[in-house]
Amino acid sequence: MSQAKVDKYKVEKANRKETMAKQKRNRFIAKVCGSIVALALVAWIGVSAVIYVIDNRPVKTIYATTAGIDDYLNELYAEDTETEEATDKEDSTESTENAE
C-alpha cells in the first residue's frame, strides 16, 4: 500500500464512529419522513373515498302533505281577523260615545 492509502485509511478509521452515527441518524430521519409521507397519503386517500361515498349515495326524499297545517293556520288567521274587527268596532263605539 502506498503511504497516501495508509493515511486515508487511518483518517477513515479515526472518523468511523462519527460517520456511522451520522449514517444511522440519516437512515432514521429518512424512515420517519417516509412514514409521515405514507401516512399522509393513506389519510388523503381515505378522506377522498369517504367524501366520494357520501356525495354519491342516494338521497332519501320524503313527501308530506301540509294541508292540515294550512287549514289550521287559516283558521287561526280567520279567528285573529274576527277578533281585530270586533275590537275595532268596540273602539269606534266607545269613541263615538265619548264624543257625545
Number of C-alpha atoms within 10 A of each C-alpha: 5 6 8 9 10 11 11 11 12 12 11 13 11 11 11 12 11 11 13 11 11 12 12 12 12 12 12 12 12 12 12 12 12 12 12 12 12 12 12 12 12 12 12 12 12 12 12 12 12 12 11 11 11 10 10 9 8 8 7 6 6 5 6 6 7 8 9 9 10 11 11 11 12 12 12 12 12 12 12 12 12 12 12 12 12 12 12 12 12 12 12 12 12 11 11 10 9 8 7 5
